[in-house]
Each structure stands twice: as structure tokens, then as C-alpha cells.
Amino acid sequence: MPKIVRTERYRRGVFGWLFRIVFWAFNVIMFAWIAIYWNILSGLHLDSAHPQAAKVGTAIGGTIGTGVIMVFWVMGAFILGMLVLFT
């Protein structure tokens, strides 16, 4: 005996589209921020009395800065992703 399977498809409302657009815009902005940040770090000219220490400091600071940006990115994407999912 054949089984009937019904599929319900809901249409996204105004808030759903708004949250979806904000979600994708946020991700594009965060990607641009991290790309610009890495570009700035790679273009630094370390003209100091201790160039090796300056390179190490740049590497450590770049890692900390990248970590902070990534935390903001993941938290924002999670929150906005939940809003997109629930609307």
C-alpha cells in the first residue's frame, strides 16, 4: 500500500528576510575585517632597534587580535544564525 508523504513549506516573512540579510552582511563585514587586519599585519615595516623582538611581538599581537575578531565573528554568527533559523 503506497504511503502519502506531505511536505509543508513555509514562506519567509519580513523579519525572516531582514535577519537573513543582516546575517549575510555581518559575515561579509567580518570577513573583510579579518582580511584587512591580516593585510595591515603583513605590511608592517619593523624599523626598531630590536627587529627580532618586533617580529615576535607582531606575531603575538596578531594572534591575539585574530582570536578576538574570531570570537566576535562566531558569537555574532551564532546569534544571528539562530534568529534566521527561528524566523
Backbone bond lengths (Angstrom), bond angles and torsions (degrees), N, CA, C in turn:
res aa  C-N    CA-C-N  psi(-1)  N-CA   C-N-CA  omega(-1)  CA-C   N-CA-C  phi
1 M - - - 1.434 - - 1.538 108.35 -
2 P 1.329 118.08 125.83 1.467 120.35 -178.81 1.526 111.41 -70.07
3 K 1.313 113.45 146.84 1.451 120.58 -179.34 1.531 109.03 -103.28
4 I 1.306 116.99 137.56 1.457 121.16 178.10 1.528 108.18 -95.66
5 V 1.331 114.30 125.02 1.459 120.06 178.98 1.520 107.59 -113.43
6 R 1.318 115.87 124.74 1.461 121.04 179.04 1.528 109.22 -105.59
7 T 1.289 114.42 135.34 1.457 120.30 178.11 1.518 108.43 -116.65
8 E 1.317 115.56 125.68 1.455 120.27 178.12 1.524 108.76 -101.64
9 R 1.305 115.26 130.64 1.464 120.61 177.99 1.518 108.39 -119.43
10 Y 1.311 115.13 123.73 1.446 120.19 -179.93 1.523 109.02 -97.54
11 R 1.291 115.96 142.79 1.461 121.19 177.38 1.526 108.78 -90.04
12 R 1.301 114.82 142.74 1.459 121.56 -179.41 1.523 109.52 -75.40
13 G 1.319 116.66 134.04 1.462 121.58 -179.91 1.526 111.77 -87.01
14 V 1.308 115.91 -170.10 1.465 121.64 -178.13 1.526 110.88 -63.77
15 F 1.337 116.89 -47.23 1.460 119.37 179.48 1.524 111.28 -66.36
16 G 1.317 117.08 -33.83 1.454 120.40 176.54 1.520 112.08 -61.27
17 W 1.329 116.22 -45.76 1.468 120.36 177.88 1.522 110.89 -66.76
18 L 1.326 116.76 -39.15 1.462 120.65 179.47 1.530 110.81 -61.81
19 F 1.324 117.17 -48.05 1.459 120.44 179.23 1.527 111.40 -65.06
20 R 1.326 117.15 -35.47 1.458 120.32 179.35 1.526 110.72 -66.27
21 I 1.332 117.20 -42.83 1.461 121.39 178.67 1.529 110.45 -65.72
22 V 1.333 116.70 -42.76 1.466 120.56 178.62 1.526 110.21 -63.94
23 F 1.323 117.92 -39.47 1.464 122.06 179.03 1.521 110.75 -60.00
24 W 1.322 117.40 -50.36 1.470 120.44 -178.31 1.518 111.41 -69.23
25 A 1.322 118.46 -37.06 1.468 121.00 177.37 1.534 110.23 -64.12
26 F 1.329 116.50 -41.05 1.464 120.94 178.09 1.524 110.52 -60.50
27 N 1.320 117.20 -44.75 1.461 119.91 -179.59 1.522 112.01 -65.46
28 V 1.322 117.86 -38.52 1.469 120.85 177.44 1.531 110.13 -65.32
29 I 1.333 116.66 -42.99 1.467 120.59 179.73 1.525 110.87 -63.89
30 M 1.320 117.09 -42.53 1.460 119.78 -179.86 1.531 111.29 -66.94
31 F 1.332 117.56 -38.53 1.459 120.06 176.87 1.524 110.46 -63.57
32 A 1.334 116.92 -42.49 1.461 120.72 178.20 1.530 110.46 -63.44
33 W 1.336 117.17 -40.84 1.464 121.29 179.72 1.522 110.90 -60.78
34 I 1.334 117.64 -46.40 1.459 120.06 -177.98 1.530 110.44 -69.01
35 A 1.341 118.05 -36.36 1.461 121.00 178.68 1.529 110.89 -66.78
36 I 1.317 117.35 -43.03 1.468 121.03 178.48 1.529 110.31 -65.93
37 Y 1.319 116.81 -40.58 1.465 121.10 179.04 1.525 111.05 -61.81
38 W 1.330 117.38 -45.99 1.462 120.54 178.78 1.527 111.07 -66.13
39 N 1.327 116.89 -34.77 1.458 120.29 177.46 1.525 110.67 -65.45
40 I 1.312 117.08 -41.17 1.466 120.58 177.34 1.525 110.11 -64.31
41 L 1.322 117.04 -43.22 1.469 119.82 179.82 1.522 112.21 -63.99
42 S 1.317 117.23 -37.55 1.468 119.44 -177.81 1.526 111.93 -74.71
43 G 1.329 117.33 -21.07 1.454 120.75 -177.76 1.514 114.61 -97.25
44 L 1.331 117.69 6.33 1.460 119.60 -179.03 1.523 110.46 -70.04
45 H 1.312 115.60 134.06 1.460 120.76 174.22 1.520 107.09 -101.18
46 L 1.304 115.07 117.26 1.453 120.10 -173.92 1.519 109.51 -94.87
47 D 1.324 115.86 84.11 1.460 121.83 178.78 1.520 108.53 -98.21
48 S 1.300 116.25 83.07 1.462 119.84 179.85 1.519 108.45 -134.92
49 A 1.308 114.73 175.57 1.466 120.13 179.71 1.525 110.98 -71.54
50 H 1.325 116.78 -23.49 1.464 121.45 -178.22 1.532 108.79 -126.16
51 P 1.335 118.35 82.27 1.467 119.98 -174.96 1.531 113.38 -64.47
52 Q 1.332 117.78 -33.44 1.465 119.55 179.59 1.531 110.83 -67.05
53 A 1.327 116.42 -42.36 1.470 120.21 178.18 1.528 110.59 -65.83
54 A 1.334 116.65 -35.29 1.459 120.08 178.22 1.527 110.97 -66.48
55 K 1.330 116.99 -38.42 1.468 120.55 177.74 1.531 111.12 -65.34
56 V 1.327 115.70 -42.55 1.463 119.93 179.13 1.526 110.49 -65.03
57 G 1.327 116.40 -43.15 1.459 120.36 178.70 1.519 112.01 -63.46
58 T 1.336 116.51 -39.45 1.464 120.32 176.76 1.521 110.96 -64.29
59 A 1.324 116.79 -40.57 1.467 120.43 179.23 1.530 110.95 -64.81
60 I 1.316 116.75 -44.56 1.466 120.03 -179.72 1.529 110.35 -66.74
61 G 1.316 116.95 -46.76 1.462 120.38 179.09 1.516 112.01 -63.74
62 G 1.329 116.80 -38.27 1.465 120.03 177.48 1.514 112.31 -64.77
63 T 1.323 116.42 -37.74 1.467 120.08 178.13 1.525 111.02 -67.47
64 I 1.312 117.03 -42.85 1.467 120.45 178.53 1.530 110.03 -64.81
65 G 1.323 116.85 -45.36 1.464 120.70 179.42 1.510 112.53 -62.49
66 T 1.343 116.28 -41.97 1.461 120.04 177.66 1.524 110.67 -63.55
67 G 1.322 116.70 -39.73 1.464 120.38 177.95 1.518 112.48 -62.51
68 V 1.327 116.62 -41.23 1.465 120.30 179.36 1.533 110.37 -65.16
69 I 1.331 116.38 -44.52 1.469 119.76 178.68 1.528 110.28 -62.29
70 M 1.323 117.47 -42.28 1.462 120.58 -179.87 1.530 111.80 -64.52
71 V 1.334 117.32 -37.06 1.469 120.02 178.07 1.523 110.02 -64.05
72 F 1.350 116.60 -45.12 1.468 119.68 176.64 1.524 110.94 -60.27
73 W 1.330 116.14 -41.28 1.458 120.94 -177.97 1.529 110.59 -63.60
74 V 1.318 116.75 -48.64 1.472 120.49 -177.83 1.528 111.11 -65.63
75 M 1.326 117.00 -43.25 1.471 119.29 179.77 1.527 111.02 -63.82
76 G 1.326 117.04 -45.49 1.464 120.63 179.47 1.514 112.56 -65.17
77 A 1.336 116.34 -41.95 1.460 119.87 179.72 1.529 110.82 -66.20
78 F 1.328 116.96 -36.71 1.469 119.88 178.76 1.524 110.65 -66.15
79 I 1.324 116.56 -48.12 1.470 119.97 -178.43 1.525 110.94 -64.03
80 L 1.332 116.49 -48.77 1.466 119.10 179.46 1.526 111.53 -66.66
81 G 1.324 117.03 -35.09 1.467 120.14 177.47 1.519 112.08 -63.18
82 M 1.321 116.40 -38.86 1.465 119.61 176.36 1.529 110.88 -65.16
83 L 1.330 116.67 -40.35 1.474 119.40 178.18 1.526 110.81 -64.74
84 V 1.328 117.46 -38.92 1.472 120.74 176.72 1.521 109.83 -64.76
85 L 1.306 116.49 -42.97 1.464 120.36 -178.10 1.520 112.11 -65.30
86 F 1.313 117.15 -39.49 1.465 120.46 -176.26 1.520 114.28 -83.61
87 T 1.350 117.61 -11.84 1.460 118.39 178.51 1.504 107.64 -106.45
